[in-house]
Amino acid sequence: MEYGAETVLGYLTSMVADMKMVSAETLPKNVCYHETGIDSLELIDLARNISDHYGVRLSMTELITAGGLRQLSERVAERLTAASEGGR
């Protein structure tokens, strides 16, 4: 199964919107996490959900340095592509 960054972004946006109890359409995707109201505990939940859904494990450092949802989705998609090509 192939996952592009936009597909991952849709999933992450939906997940965060559920966490924050807001509409996915209103959630900014190109801004830092703190601007979306995501706190450190929610980042941990996000990492756990990414691991459960995609099988991609991210450290807190990777989550924080990704900055926002779009950048995080690109990072996850890159990992998925690398895994499908035989490397991690």
N, C-alpha and C positions, 0 to 999 in steps of 0.2 A: 504494500500500500504506500502511496506517495503522499507526502504532506508538504505543500508549499508554504511559504511564510504567510501568505494571506489566509490560508486555511487555519493555520496555527493561530494567527491573530484573531480570527473570528472566534475560535474556541476560548482563547485567553480572555478576550473582551467579554464574552458571555459569562465566563466563570467569575471574573472580577465584578461585573454588573450584579450578578447574583449575591456575591459577598457584600457589596455596598448597597444592595437593594435599590438600584437605579436602572434606568433603561440603558441597554448596551449602546444605543445610538448616541446617547449624551456623554458617554465616557471618552475623554480625550486619549488618543493613542500615541501621540508624538510628544508627550510631555513627561517629565519625571514623575515617578510614582507618588511622591508626596503631594503633587498637584492634583492627583486623582483621589487622594485621601487614603491610599493604601499604607498601612502601618507595618512594622516589622513582623508582627505575629501573622498578619495576612500574607506577607511575603513567604513565610514558612508554609502556610497552607497552600499557597500558589505553587511552591516548589514540590510539595507532596502530590498535589493534583497533576502536575506536569509529569512527575515520575510515574504515577499510577496510570495515566492516560496514554502517554507516549513512550514510557520506558526510558526517559532521559533524566538523568540526575544532574542537578545544578547546585553548586555551592551558594551560600549566601553572598559571597563576593561576586560570583557570576551574576546573580540576580540583581544586586545593587549596581554593579557597573554597567549592566544592560541599560539602566536608566528608565526605560518606559516600556509599554506594551509592544509597540512596533519593533523596537530593538530586541526585546526578549523573544518575540516570535521569530525573528530572523535567526537568532542564536539557536533556538530549539530546532528550527527547520534545517539549519546547517548540520546540527548533530544527527538529525534523522537521516539526512542525505549521506553523511559520512558512515553511519551505521549500515545503511542499505548497500553501500559500496564496499563493505567489509572492514572498515576501520572505525575507531571511536575517538 
